[in-house]
């Protein structure tokens, strides 16, 4: 399968400052964000509408993966939502998350 280069167009100081802060003995915020980003990029490589398709997770699953309590997971996701980095919609089976502002590089205008 051909890999698509993806450009994240929302990188800003607030996001960098937020994901750089972490607690010891836990998955870093940076690693947690990269997990969400890598999963979204995987969708882009698998499906034509990958940038617009949400990925479904469970809070318990993310909690176990990141070694965070569920409240911390929800707070992290809410913070990313407030920064307009992700969209997240919960339902009875979990939460659908989409990393926003991802553009396959072939969709970007040429720059001079």
C-alpha positions in Angstrom: 0.0 0.0 0.0 1.3 3.4 -1.0 2.0 5.7 2.0 0.6 9.2 1.9 2.6 12.1 3.3 0.4 14.1 5.6 0.8 17.7 6.7 -0.6 18.7 10.1 -1.6 22.4 9.6 -2.5 23.3 13.2 0.8 23.2 14.9 1.0 26.1 17.3 2.7 27.2 20.6 -0.2 26.3 22.8 -0.4 22.7 21.5 3.4 22.3 21.8 3.4 23.7 25.4 0.5 21.5 26.3 1.9 18.2 25.0 5.4 18.9 26.4 4.1 18.7 30.0 3.8 15.2 31.4 3.9 13.2 34.6 6.6 10.6 35.5 5.8 6.9 35.0 3.0 7.6 32.6 2.7 7.9 28.9 3.7 11.4 27.9 1.1 13.7 26.4 3.3 13.9 23.4 3.2 10.1 23.0 -0.6 10.1 23.5 -1.1 12.8 20.9 1.3 10.9 18.5 -0.8 7.8 19.0 -4.0 9.6 17.9 -2.1 11.3 15.0 -0.6 8.0 13.8 -3.9 6.3 13.9 -5.5 9.1 11.9 -2.7 8.9 9.3 -3.3 5.2 9.1 -6.9 5.9 8.1 -5.7 8.3 5.4 -3.5 5.6 4.0 -6.3 3.0 4.0 -9.3 5.1 2.9 -9.9 7.8 0.4 -11.8 9.9 3.1 -9.3 9.1 5.9 -8.8 12.8 6.9 -12.5 13.1 7.5 -13.1 9.7 9.1 -13.1 9.4 12.9 -11.4 6.6 14.6 -13.4 4.8 17.4 -11.8 4.2 20.8 -12.9 3.3 24.3 -11.9 5.5 27.2 -10.9 2.4 29.1 -8.8 1.2 26.2 -6.9 4.6 26.0 -6.6 4.5 29.8 -4.9 1.2 29.7 -2.7 2.0 26.7 -1.5 5.3 28.1 -1.5 4.1 31.8 -3.7 7.0 32.8 -6.9 7.0 34.8 -10.1 7.6 32.8 -10.5 11.1 34.1 -7.1 12.1 32.8 -7.9 10.6 29.4 -11.1 12.6 29.2 -9.3 15.8 30.4 -6.6 15.3 27.8 -9.1 14.8 25.0 -11.2 17.8 26.2 -8.0 20.0 26.1 -7.2 19.0 22.6 -10.8 19.7 21.6 -10.7 23.1 23.2 -7.5 23.9 21.1 -9.4 22.8 17.9 -6.9 19.9 17.4 -9.4 17.1 17.5 -13.1 16.5 17.3 -14.6 13.9 19.6 -18.1 12.5 20.0 -19.0 10.0 22.6 -21.6 7.3 22.5 -22.5 4.2 24.6 -19.6 2.1 23.1 -16.9 4.7 23.4 -15.6 7.8 21.6 -15.0 8.7 18.0 -12.0 10.9 17.6 -10.8 12.7 14.5 -7.5 14.7 14.4 -8.3 17.9 12.6 -6.3 19.9 10.1 -4.6 17.0 8.4 -4.1 17.4 4.7 -2.5 14.8 2.4 0.5 16.6 0.8 -0.9 16.1 -2.7 -3.9 18.3 -1.7 -1.7 21.2 -0.6 -1.2 24.1 -3.0 2.3 24.4 -4.4 4.4 26.9 -2.5 6.9 29.2 -4.0 
